[in-house]
Structure formats: structure tokens, C-alpha cells
Amino acid sequence: MIVDVSAFIGPYPYRHLADPSPERLIQDLDRVGIDRAWVGHLPSVIYRDPRPGTAELLRLLDRHRDRLDPIPTIHPSLPGWEEDLRQAGLVGAPAVRAYPSHQGLDPAGAEMRALIAAAADARLPVVVTVKLEDLRQRHPLDLAPDLPGAALRRLAREHPESRMLVTHADRSLVEEVHFGLTPAEAARVLWDISWIWGPPEGHLGLLLETVGVARFTLGTGLPLRLPEGAMAKLDLLGLAAADRAALTGGNLQRWRE
């Protein structure tokens, strides 16, 4: 099964999206042959309280749970966030999301570290997104900084059983974080490929050799990015069948076990 770990529904506050509905997302997935997606709720990125966004996400995905898995957003500085985490497990979410830069949090501060530890105890991975758009494309009101490597390393060390999925990271950030962790710490971090350049720059191919195929998984960034980009990178690399299967779902499954 081919799984996209970085997809969204809902309108984006900083630019128009033609149709950010679950139905359109499924059409886009079908177009490039992706079977399933982990889906976040874009408006929740900037909601002061993301709980209403989670309710809307669950409602919109209710008829599509055979293809789309909800990834609720947790705001770990709000009272009662622990209950939000518990509810995420009860509704069958495979992970939860946090956006410390957009939520006004220190990305390696006490709130984020508490979320990482609590999610680890609940056996839920935490998805963190380095950026949603390139700095050169952002709206002037979008002032959230990219997640720094030092913060990601600190979070990766917070709990011996934590699992963190980092999306929208580029080659330099992957290298900065991965090679600053112990092998055991690095094994708990999974990276999506949505922001890593493929041919001709060859960043993804290099990382597969130096960091290892097992540390990466498929992410598209839909609908903020075109899914063809992520799939084309895999096509152009000429991967062995086993490596391609690992990158499109196998690594994700093993990492979650």
C-alpha cells in the first residue's frame, strides 16, 4: 500500500486553494496511484484553539476513512491538551500534529517536550512540519520561522520511545539533525521526501545513500504542492523494487510497530 504522510484538507489562510476538499484530495491521490493518506486540517495551523478544527476534520473524513486517516492538531500549551491526545487515540488517528512555530511555542520548549513524551507513552507519533511554504513565497503576515535543527534534535532525545515524523525538510536540515543524533535516536525519526530535491540536483539520492533508505517515506504536501513532484523523484531515481516499496509505505509501517 502506498501511503502519503503529508496531505491536508481545508482552506489555507495565506493563499487560495481551488478545492481543498476530501473528495478532491482522493482524486489527486488516484491520479498518481497513492492508496492512502495521513490528512491534517490546514486552518487548524493558525487556530488559537485547534479543537474545533479537529472536529471538522473528523466530520469531513468520516465517509472516507477507508482512504484518509485524520491527524489531529494538538496545542500543548492549552489546558486539557492531554485529553485531546487521548481522544486522538480513541478515534483511531495514527499520529498527531503540532505546529510550534505557528502556535507561538518554543519548538524545543517545555510544552513541545511534554507533548513528545505524552505521545510516546500513548504510542502515538508526532508529526512536525518544518515549513508549509518557501520563505520567498509567503504572505507578509506569515511570520512563522522554519523549525530549526537544534530543536528537532532536542525533541528526538526527549523520550526513549518517541517517534517523530518530520515533513517538508530539505537535505541540509536532514543532515544537520540525523548526523547529530545517536543511531538509536535517529531510528525514531522518519523524514518525508516532499521538500528534498530529486534529479538533477540529486539530494534525495545522496540522502538515501548516506542517511539510509529506512529513514524516509513518501509525502506530497497536497494540496499546497503537486503530488507528481514526489512521485517523479522516485521514478527518476530508478530504485530497486524493494527500496521503492520501503519508501512508499514499508518504512512507515515498520517505524510505527
Backbone as CSV, one residue per row, in Angstrom:
resi,resn,N_x,N_y,N_z,CA_x,CA_y,CA_z,C_x,C_y,C_z
1,MET,0.838,-1.199,0.000,0.000,0.000,0.000,0.872,1.248,0.000
2,ILE,0.596,2.180,-0.900,1.342,3.438,-0.999,0.644,4.478,-0.128
3,VAL,1.390,5.070,0.811,0.818,5.986,1.789,1.526,7.331,1.707
4,ASP,0.734,8.384,1.645,1.217,9.764,1.681,1.037,10.277,3.112
5,VAL,2.127,10.658,3.780,2.035,11.069,5.178,1.864,12.569,5.356
6,SER,1.776,13.306,4.273,1.713,14.764,4.386,0.706,15.346,3.402
7,ALA,-0.570,15.210,3.761,-1.646,15.779,2.950,-2.576,16.556,3.871
8,PHE,-3.361,17.458,3.275,-4.215,18.349,4.051,-5.561,18.521,3.364
9,ILE,-6.527,18.936,4.156,-7.786,19.442,3.631,-8.077,20.779,4.313
10,GLY,-9.030,21.502,3.758,-9.429,22.781,4.330,-8.713,23.947,3.683
11,PRO,-9.302,25.143,3.777,-8.697,26.325,3.153,-7.423,26.738,3.867
12,TYR,-6.527,27.335,3.097,-5.266,27.827,3.640,-5.386,29.335,3.835
13,PRO,-4.984,29.854,4.976,-5.242,31.269,5.247,-4.445,32.249,4.404
14,TYR,-3.367,31.793,3.767,-2.482,32.743,3.107,-2.534,32.706,1.586
15,ARG,-3.215,31.725,1.004,-3.431,31.758,-0.443,-4.612,30.866,-0.800
16,HIS,-5.202,31.144,-1.935,-6.400,30.426,-2.365,-6.044,29.024,-2.838
17,LEU,-6.844,28.054,-2.412,-6.756,26.686,-2.909,-8.066,26.376,-3.625
18,ALA,-7.974,25.886,-4.843,-9.169,25.738,-5.679,-10.227,24.844,-5.046
19,ASP,-9.820,23.706,-4.493,-10.790,22.775,-3.920,-10.082,21.931,-2.859
20,PRO,-9.999,22.411,-1.623,-9.299,21.668,-0.571,-10.196,20.670,0.155
21,SER,-11.030,19.962,-0.604,-11.986,19.028,-0.020,-11.405,17.618,0.022
22,PRO,-11.963,16.735,0.861,-11.516,15.344,0.855,-11.736,14.666,-0.488
23,GLU,-12.829,15.000,-1.148,-13.119,14.373,-2.441,-12.070,14.732,-3.475
24,ARG,-11.665,16.000,-3.503,-10.624,16.405,-4.449,-9.284,15.777,-4.069
25,LEU,-9.004,15.672,-2.782,-7.764,15.030,-2.347,-7.703,13.594,-2.839
26,ILE,-8.801,12.879,-2.732,-8.824,11.494,-3.199,-8.604,11.433,-4.708
27,GLN,-9.184,12.362,-5.449,-8.956,12.404,-6.895,-7.466,12.602,-7.206
28,ASP,-6.825,13.495,-6.460,-5.404,13.744,-6.685,-4.565,12.519,-6.329
29,LEU,-4.919,11.852,-5.254,-4.205,10.632,-4.886,-4.369,9.565,-5.962
30,ASP,-5.584,9.416,-6.454,-5.839,8.418,-7.502,-5.036,8.726,-8.761
31,ARG,-4.878,10.010,-9.068,-4.182,10.398,-10.293,-2.738,9.906,-10.317
32,VAL,-2.116,9.839,-9.126,-0.709,9.422,-9.083,-0.523,8.047,-8.443
33,GLY,-1.630,7.362,-8.169,-1.543,5.987,-7.698,-1.225,5.829,-6.228
34,ILE,-1.648,6.776,-5.382,-1.442,6.679,-3.943,-2.705,6.102,-3.299
35,ASP,-2.534,5.100,-2.435,-3.675,4.384,-1.880,-4.300,5.057,-0.667
36,ARG,-3.464,5.686,0.150,-3.946,6.180,1.441,-3.170,7.429,1.817
37,ALA,-3.752,8.280,2.683,-3.056,9.497,3.103,-3.344,9.802,4.559
38,TRP,-2.329,10.339,5.235,-2.484,10.945,6.548,-2.850,12.405,6.318
39,VAL,-3.964,12.846,6.883,-4.537,14.132,6.498,-4.631,15.072,7.698
40,GLY,-4.046,16.249,7.542,-4.183,17.308,8.523,-5.207,18.327,8.086
41,HIS,-5.544,19.247,8.991,-6.552,20.277,8.746,-5.831,21.620,8.671
42,LEU,-5.745,22.182,7.474,-4.939,23.388,7.270,-5.358,24.575,8.137
43,PRO,-6.649,24.879,8.272,-6.997,26.043,9.101,-6.536,25.905,10.548
44,SER,-6.436,24.671,11.039,-6.020,24.470,12.428,-4.598,24.926,12.684
45,VAL,-3.832,25.103,11.619,-2.451,25.563,11.783,-2.416,26.884,12.540
46,ILE,-3.382,27.759,12.260,-3.342,29.083,12.894,-4.495,29.320,13.855
47,TYR,-5.350,28.317,14.061,-6.408,28.487,15.061,-5.779,28.681,16.442
48,ARG,-6.321,29.608,17.205,-5.865,29.785,18.585,-6.109,28.505,19.382
49,ASP,-7.244,27.857,19.116,-7.573,26.568,19.718,-7.931,25.617,18.583
50,PRO,-7.135,24.580,18.328,-7.395,23.709,17.172,-8.495,22.688,17.388
51,ARG,-9.118,22.653,18.557,-10.118,21.613,18.808,-11.290,21.664,17.832
52,PRO,-11.857,22.839,17.533,-12.921,22.857,16.523,-12.438,22.360,15.160
53,GLY,-11.183,22.614,14.842,-10.638,22.108,13.588,-10.575,20.603,13.568
54,THR,-10.233,20.002,14.706,-10.213,18.541,14.777,-11.610,17.974,14.574
55,ALA,-12.604,18.611,15.184,-13.989,18.154,15.000,-14.394,18.231,13.534
56,GLU,-13.995,19.314,12.865,-14.330,19.449,11.453,-13.580,18.424,10.614
57,LEU,-12.308,18.193,10.936,-11.520,17.187,10.220,-12.180,15.822,10.310
58,LEU,-12.581,15.436,11.498,-13.217,14.131,11.677,-14.531,14.050,10.928
59,ARG,-15.289,15.131,10.936,-16.577,15.142,10.222,-16.374,15.012,8.715
60,LEU,-15.412,15.758,8.182,-15.197,15.749,6.739,-14.621,14.424,6.244
61,LEU,-13.855,13.755,7.106,-13.237,12.497,6.685,-14.080,11.276,7.010
62,ASP,-15.200,11.471,7.686,-15.974,10.335,8.186,-16.321,9.339,7.086
63,ARG,-16.691,9.819,5.907,-17.096,8.923,4.807,-15.912,8.408,4.008
64,HIS,-14.708,8.827,4.386,-13.540,8.469,3.580,-12.449,7.782,4.402
65,ARG,-12.823,7.209,5.540,-11.803,6.643,6.414,-11.137,5.407,5.817
66,ASP,-11.694,4.862,4.765,-11.016,3.756,4.087,-9.793,4.224,3.306
67,ARG,-9.690,5.547,3.071,-8.570,6.100,2.311,-7.796,7.174,3.077
68,LEU,-8.490,7.909,3.941,-7.914,9.096,4.572,-7.924,8.961,6.092
69,ASP,-6.758,9.073,6.695,-6.615,8.987,8.143,-6.468,10.387,8.744
70,PRO,-7.278,10.744,9.743,-7.157,12.067,10.345,-5.923,12.164,11.240
71,ILE,-5.232,13.284,11.154,-4.099,13.573,12.030,-4.447,14.854,12.792
72,PRO,-5.039,14.734,13.970,-5.483,15.922,14.712,-4.313,16.816,15.124
73,THR,-4.607,18.101,15.242,-3.620,19.073,15.711,-3.765,19.255,17.216
74,ILE,-2.638,19.192,17.914,-2.602,19.379,19.363,-1.867,20.684,19.665
75,HIS,-2.425,21.463,20.567,-1.755,22.683,21.024,-1.325,22.448,22.471
76,PRO,-0.063,22.098,22.701,0.328,21.632,24.034,0.480,22.714,25.092
77,SER,0.109,23.955,24.780,0.109,24.972,25.834,-1.300,25.268,26.337
78,LEU,-2.326,24.651,25.727,-3.703,24.893,26.145,-4.106,23.938,27.268
79,PRO,-4.911,24.382,28.216,-5.417,23.478,29.246,-6.193,22.326,28.606
80,GLY,-5.959,21.128,29.088,-6.702,19.975,28.606,-6.151,19.330,27.351
81,TRP,-4.944,19.740,26.923,-4.418,19.143,25.686,-4.181,17.643,25.845
82,GLU,-3.945,17.196,27.061,-3.740,15.758,27.275,-4.988,14.963,26.895
83,GLU,-6.168,15.550,27.153,-7.408,14.895,26.751,-7.550,14.875,25.233
84,ASP,-7.095,15.933,24.577,-7.102,15.949,23.108,-6.236,14.816,22.558
85,LEU,-5.110,14.584,23.205,-4.230,13.494,22.786,-4.917,12.148,22.992
86,ARG,-5.568,11.993,24.126,-6.271,10.731,24.402,-7.380,10.500,23.384
87,GLN,-8.116,11.556,23.056,-9.206,11.425,22.083,-8.672,11.057,20.701
88,ALA,-7.500,11.561,20.353,-6.907,11.208,19.060,-6.692,9.704,18.965
89,GLY,-6.231,9.111,20.044,-6.072,7.661,20.045,-7.406,6.944,19.944
90,LEU,-8.426,7.467,20.607,-9.730,6.809,20.607,-10.391,6.833,19.236
91,VAL,-10.146,7.884,18.444,-10.776,7.955,17.117,-9.938,7.244,16.049
92,GLY,-8.852,6.603,16.471,-8.060,5.833,15.529,-7.068,6.626,14.714
93,ALA,-6.708,7.821,15.177,-5.696,8.599,14.451,-4.342,7.898,14.565
94,PRO,-3.616,7.744,13.463,-2.304,7.089,13.524,-1.202,7.974,14.081
95,ALA,-1.472,9.289,14.240,-0.477,10.233,14.746,-1.207,11.517,15.108
96,VAL,-0.482,12.447,15.703,-1.000,13.797,15.951,-0.006,14.793,15.381
97,ARG,-0.484,16.008,15.158,0.348,17.077,14.602,0.511,18.201,15.620
98,ALA,1.644,18.897,15.511,1.847,20.150,16.229,2.607,21.092,15.312
99,TYR,2.324,22.372,15.458,2.971,23.405,14.648,3.550,24.467,15.585
100,PRO,4.647,24.171,16.277,5.126,25.104,17.307,5.404,26.511,16.793
101,SER,5.925,26.637,15.589,6.224,27.972,15.074,4.953,28.782,14.875
102,HIS,3.908,28.163,14.340,2.651,28.857,14.123,1.851,29.017,15.415
103,GLN,2.092,28.138,16.387,1.356,28.191,17.645,2.034,29.092,18.680
104,GLY,3.118,29.740,18.281,3.790,30.655,19.179,4.564,29.971,20.284
105,LEU,5.032,28.749,20.033,5.738,27.968,21.042,7.215,27.874,20.716
106,ASP,8.016,27.771,21.748,9.420,27.407,21.575,9.443,25.987,21.034
107,PRO,10.018,25.753,19.844,9.945,24.415,19.248,10.650,23.340,20.059
108,ALA,11.529,23.727,20.967,12.166,22.758,21.851,11.857,23.058,23.307
109,GLY,10.792,23.840,23.551,10.439,24.249,24.899,9.696,23.179,25.675
110,ALA,9.314,23.540,26.889,8.698,22.569,27.788,7.394,22.011,27.237
111,GLU,6.596,22.847,26.560,5.303,22.363,26.039,5.502,21.286,24.984
112,MET,6.387,21.531,24.025,6.625,20.547,22.974,7.271,19.282,23.532
113,ARG,8.154,19.436,24.495,8.787,18.245,25.074,7.759,17.410,25.835
114,ALA,6.816,18.098,26.493,5.759,17.369,27.191,4.873,16.612,26.210
115,LEU,4.576,17.224,25.073,3.772,16.544,24.057,4.496,15.320,23.517
116,ILE,5.759,15.461,23.213,6.533,14.332,22.693,6.511,13.173,23.681
117,ALA,6.725,13.474,24.966,6.756,12.423,25.977,5.385,11.778,26.163
118,ALA,4.334,12.600,26.232,2.995,12.055,26.421,2.552,11.227,25.221
119,ALA,2.881,11.694,24.022,2.531,10.940,22.818,3.280,9.614,22.779
120,ALA,4.535,9.623,23.226,5.297,8.379,23.274,4.643,7.389,24.237
121,ASP,4.208,7.876,25.393,3.525,7.000,26.348,2.226,6.457,25.773
122,ALA,1.575,7.256,24.921,0.326,6.830,24.281,0.571,6.044,22.997
123,ARG,1.851,5.859,22.649,2.238,5.144,21.431,1.688,5.817,20.177
124,LEU,1.719,7.151,20.176,1.313,7.928,19.010,2.505,8.738,18.499
125,PRO,2.841,8.643,17.231,3.866,9.522,16.679,3.395,10.969,16.633
126,VAL,4.348,11.880,16.623,4.062,13.302,16.480,4.612,13.775,15.140
127,VAL,3.776,14.421,14.345,4.178,14.976,13.056,4.490,16.457,13.246
128,VAL,5.687,16.863,12.872,6.045,18.279,12.896,6.455,18.684,11.484
129,THR,6.063,19.879,11.096,6.270,20.362,9.733,7.252,21.523,9.756
130,VAL,8.341,21.387,9.024,9.398,22.407,9.028,8.871,23.724,8.486
131,LYS,8.121,23.650,7.410,7.551,24.835,6.773,6.404,24.383,5.887
132,LEU,5.476,25.273,5.623,4.388,24.967,4.709,4.629,25.563,3.333
133,GLU,5.327,26.682,3.279,5.673,27.302,2.008,7.102,27.827,2.085
134,ASP,7.723,27.933,0.925,9.054,28.512,0.852,9.015,29.956,1.343
135,LEU,10.073,30.375,2.011,10.131,31.722,2.569,9.872,32.789,1.517
136,ARG,10.312,32.543,0.277,10.168,33.533,-0.789,8.735,33.649,-1.290
137,GLN,7.884,32.700,-0.929,6.503,32.697,-1.418,5.493,33.115,-0.361
138,ARG,5.912,33.343,0.850,4.972,33.517,1.944,4.304,34.890,1.932
139,HIS,3.102,34.874,2.446,2.367,36.120,2.664,3.094,36.942,3.732
140,PRO,3.069,38.270,3.638,3.768,39.091,4.631,3.312,38.850,6.071
141,LEU,2.085,38.366,6.257,1.606,38.094,7.610,2.050,36.737,8.141
142,ASP,2.575,35.898,7.263,3.041,34.570,7.684,4.483,34.701,8.165
143,LEU,4.652,34.896,9.448,5.962,35.166,10.030,6.542,33.971,10.785
144,ALA,5.878,32.827,10.712,6.360,31.650,11.440,7.689,31.181,10.863
145,PRO,8.721,31.059,11.684,10.014,30.606,11.173,10.030,29.106,10.915
146,ASP,10.946,28.671,10.060,11.152,27.238,9.857,11.628,26.601,11.160
147,LEU,11.287,25.333,11.351,11.772,24.633,12.534,13.287,24.436,12.438
148,PRO,14.030,24.769,13.478,15.489,24.628,13.429,15.953,23.217,13.782
149,GLY,17.103,22.856,13.261,17.646,21.529,13.509,17.905,21.262,14.976
150,ALA,18.396,22.249,15.699,18.695,22.043,17.117,17.445,21.650,17.892
151,ALA,16.312,22.271,17.562,15.065,21.936,18.247,14.628,20.516,17.919
152,LEU,14.757,20.115,16.668,14.375,18.755,16.284,15.239,17.718,16.994
153,ARG,16.526,18.007,17.125,17.403,17.080,17.855,16.975,16.988,19.320
154,ARG,16.638,18.112,19.915,16.220,18.102,21.323,14.945,17.292,21.496
155,LEU,13.992,17.446,20.601,12.755,16.684,20.702,13.002,15.191,20.499
156,ALA,13.902,14.847,19.596,14.186,13.440,19.326,14.796,12.733,20.527
157,ARG,15.397,13.502,21.422,16.048,12.926,22.607,15.150,12.923,23.834
158,GLU,13.941,13.427,23.711,13.097,13.656,24.886,12.638,12.371,25.548
159,HIS,12.356,11.342,24.772,11.761,10.121,25.324,12.333,8.919,24.571
160,PRO,12.715,7.870,25.272,13.366,6.731,24.593,12.457,5.956,23.658
161,GLU,11.144,6.209,23.711,10.227,5.504,22.810,9.435,6.464,21.929
162,SER,9.892,7.706,21.838,9.187,8.665,20.993,9.372,8.331,19.527
163,ARG,8.414,8.774,18.735,8.535,8.672,17.277,8.087,10.020,16.702
164,MET,8.956,10.595,15.896,8.677,11.910,15.320,8.818,11.830,13.807
165,LEU,7.771,12.257,13.118,7.787,12.336,11.664,7.983,13.796,11.286
166,VAL,9.067,14.081,10.582,9.379,15.450,10.178,9.050,15.599,8.699
167,THR,8.157,16.522,8.377,7.776,16.740,6.987,8.319,18.074,6.490
168,HIS,8.525,18.147,5.171,8.921,19.377,4.488,10.314,19.860,4.898
169,ALA,11.206,18.930,5.181,12.603,19.281,5.468,13.424,19.132,4.196
170,ASP,14.462,19.967,4.050,15.352,19.832,2.906,16.599,19.050,3.296
171,ARG,17.464,18.828,2.325,18.644,17.993,2.553,19.501,18.495,3.706
172,SER,19.766,19.794,3.751,20.676,20.322,4.766,20.125,20.099,6.168
173,LEU,18.815,20.245,6.351,18.236,20.047,7.676,18.270,18.570,8.067
174,VAL,17.964,17.697,7.109,18.036,16.265,7.398,19.437,15.896,7.874
175,GLU,20.449,16.365,7.160,21.828,16.039,7.539,22.183,16.628,8.899
176,GLU,21.786,17.868,9.137,22.095,18.533,10.408,21.524,17.763,11.590
177,VAL,20.308,17.285,11.443,19.656,16.585,12.548,20.143,15.147,12.645
178,HIS,20.105,14.424,11.540,20.403,12.990,11.571,21.806,12.710,12.102
179,PHE,22.786,13.433,11.597,24.164,13.146,11.993,24.520,13.739,13.357
180,GLY,23.572,14.438,13.971,23.756,14.919,15.334,23.070,14.045,16.369
181,LEU,22.459,12.943,15.937,21.772,12.024,16.828,22.532,10.712,16.938
182,THR,22.297,10.000,18.018,22.824,8.645,18.120,22.040,7.749,17.162
183,PRO,22.555,6.570,16.805,21.788,5.669,15.942,20.408,5.329,16.501
184,ALA,20.310,5.142,17.812,19.002,4.815,18.400,18.045,5.983,18.293
185,GLU,18.542,7.193,18.520,17.692,8.380,18.399,17.264,8.588,16.955
186,ALA,18.213,8.454,16.028,17.901,8.675,14.613,16.882,7.671,14.094
187,ALA,16.878,6.466,14.650,15.949,5.433,14.197,14.510,5.760,14.556
188,ARG,14.301,6.678,15.501,12.942,7.056,15.892,12.417,8.239,15.087
189,VAL,13.242,8.798,14.219,12.843,9.936,13.392,12.656,9.472,11.958
190,LEU,11.517,9.814,11.373,11.234,9.493,9.980,11.037,10.809,9.236
191,TRP,11.558,10.865,8.012,11.504,12.090,7.205,10.667,11.846,5.957
192,ASP,9.797,12.800,5.610,9.130,12.658,4.322,10.005,13.294,3.230
193,ILE,9.710,12.965,1.987,10.576,13.381,0.877,10.033,14.594,0.133
194,SER,8.965,15.212,0.647,8.264,16.226,-0.143,9.130,17.423,-0.499
195,TRP,10.102,17.784,0.345,10.879,19.001,0.122,12.339,18.707,-0.241
196,ILE,12.646,17.452,-0.506,14.020,17.082,-0.841,14.154,16.997,-2.357
197,TRP,15.117,17.717,-2.907,15.292,17.767,-4.351,15.710,16.408,-4.894
198,GLY,15.074,16.032,-5.999,15.495,14.853,-6.731,16.453,15.244,-7.850
199,PRO,16.539,14.428,-8.914,17.387,14.780,-10.055,16.950,16.117,-10.656
200,PRO,17.859,16.928,-11.213,19.290,16.642,-11.378,20.149,16.988,-10.172
201,GLU,19.596,17.727,-9.167,20.413,18.056,-8.006,20.852,16.812,-7.250
202,GLY,19.975,15.822,-7.179,20.357,14.542,-6.588,20.390,14.513,-5.070
203,HIS,19.714,15.452,-4.428,19.755,15.478,-2.970,19.121,14.228,-2.357
204,LEU,17.984,13.795,-2.903,17.319,12.625,-2.341,18.183,11.377,-2.530
205,GLY,18.741,11.196,-3.710,19.595,10.034,-3.946,20.775,9.993,-2.997
206,LEU,21.380,11.154,-2.753,22.515,11.217,-1.832,22.087,10.847,-0.418
207,LEU,20.950,11.379,0.039,20.491,11.071,1.388,20.137,9.598,1.549
208,LEU,19.603,8.994,0.511,19.300,7.562,0.597,20.566,6.748,0.785
209,GLU,21.672,7.232,0.224,22.958,6.536,0.389,23.592,6.814,1.743
210,THR,23.553,8.068,2.190,24.299,8.453,3.389,23.495,8.279,4.676
211,VAL,22.224,8.649,4.646,21.366,8.511,5.821,20.721,7.134,5.857
212,GLY,20.333,6.640,4.683,19.744,5.311,4.590,18.298,5.344,4.140
213,VAL,17.930,4.414,3.299,16.569,4.340,2.762,15.542,4.232,3.880
214,ALA,15.880,3.551,4.953,14.919,3.265,6.014,14.432,4.498,6.747
215,ARG,15.094,5.617,6.579,14.741,6.814,7.344,13.768,7.740,6.591
216,PHE,13.281,7.322,5.419,12.463,8.207,4.590,11.151,7.542,4.199
217,THR,10.157,8.400,3.931,8.856,7.906,3.499,8.211,8.938,2.585
218,LEU,7.171,8.521,1.890,6.520,9.374,0.900,5.654,10.440,1.553
219,GLY,5.817,11.677,1.106,4.935,12.774,1.467,4.794,13.683,0.260
220,THR,3.600,14.219,0.029,3.393,15.066,-1.147,3.204,16.539,-0.800
221,GLY,2.585,16.834,0.351,2.232,18.212,0.662,0.941,18.677,0.018
222,LEU,0.167,17.763,-0.548,-1.123,18.115,-1.147,-2.006,18.863,-0.145
223,PRO,-2.772,19.863,-0.573,-2.860,20.458,-1.908,-1.958,21.682,-2.091
224,LEU,-1.045,21.901,-1.159,-0.137,23.034,-1.297,0.933,22.770,-2.350
225,ARG,1.200,21.493,-2.626,2.184,21.104,-3.627,1.573,20.047,-4.540
226,LEU,2.150,19.897,-5.731,1.660,18.900,-6.677,2.211,17.523,-6.321
227,PRO,1.361,16.503,-6.284,1.844,15.164,-5.915,2.770,14.552,-6.948
228,GLU,2.665,15.013,-8.202,3.538,14.463,-9.250,5.013,14.680,-8.924
229,GLY,5.329,15.760,-8.201,6.717,16.034,-7.874,7.326,14.929,-7.033
230,ALA,6.621,14.508,-5.985,7.141,13.459,-5.113,7.263,12.134,-5.859
231,MET,6.271,11.796,-6.672,6.321,10.530,-7.391,7.388,10.536,-8.472
232,ALA,7.582,11.694,-9.125,8.603,11.775,-10.174,9.995,11.564,-9.607
233,LYS,10.239,12.062,-8.398,11.552,11.849,-7.785,11.855,10.363,-7.645
234,LEU,10.867,9.608,-7.231,11.067,8.169,-7.097,11.265,7.515,-8.455
235,ASP,10.493,7.940,-9.448,10.629,7.360,-10.794,12.020,7.614,-11.370
236,LEU,12.520,8.825,-11.194,13.798,9.202,-11.799,15.000,8.570,-11.100
237,LEU,14.827,8.139,-9.871,15.943,7.519,-9.157,16.218,6.096,-9.639
238,GLY,15.251,5.468,-10.295,15.456,4.106,-10.756,15.714,3.140,-9.617
239,LEU,14.920,3.233,-8.573,15.127,2.436,-7.370,14.819,0.961,-7.593
240,ALA,15.495,0.126,-6.831,15.110,-1.281,-6.789,13.706,-1.384,-6.222
241,ALA,12.995,-2.431,-6.607,11.605,-2.587,-6.188,11.466,-2.581,-4.673
242,ALA,12.399,-3.220,-3.979,12.321,-3.291,-2.519,12.502,-1.916,-1.891
243,ASP,13.411,-1.106,-2.438,13.626,0.233,-1.896,12.433,1.132,-2.159
244,ARG,11.856,1.018,-3.340,10.673,1.843,-3.643,9.516,1.466,-2.727
245,ALA,9.325,0.165,-2.505,8.257,-0.273,-1.615,8.491,0.233,-0.192
246,ALA,9.750,0.272,0.227,10.067,0.786,1.559,9.715,2.265,1.663
247,LEU,10.054,3.035,0.641,9.829,4.481,0.666,8.357,4.858,0.535
248,THR,7.558,4.010,-0.046,6.152,4.354,-0.279,5.204,3.742,0.747
249,GLY,5.736,3.110,1.775,4.858,2.568,2.811,5.513,1.600,3.761
250,GLY,6.495,0.852,3.292,7.115,-0.156,4.134,7.846,0.431,5.332
251,ASN,8.609,1.495,5.094,9.325,2.136,6.201,8.360,2.688,7.244
252,LEU,7.271,3.272,6.783,6.269,3.835,7.691,5.680,2.744,8.573
253,GLN,5.348,1.628,7.973,4.750,0.529,8.736,5.719,0.001,9.777
254,ARG,6.976,-0.206,9.401,7.961,-0.728,10.355,8.238,0.280,11.473
255,TRP,8.290,1.555,11.132,8.567,2.604,12.108,7.446,2.716,13.147
256,ARG,6.239,2.418,12.743,5.093,2.513,13.658,4.985,1.306,14.576
257,GLU,5.626,0.227,14.247,5.472,-1.023,15.024,6.186,-0.937,16.371
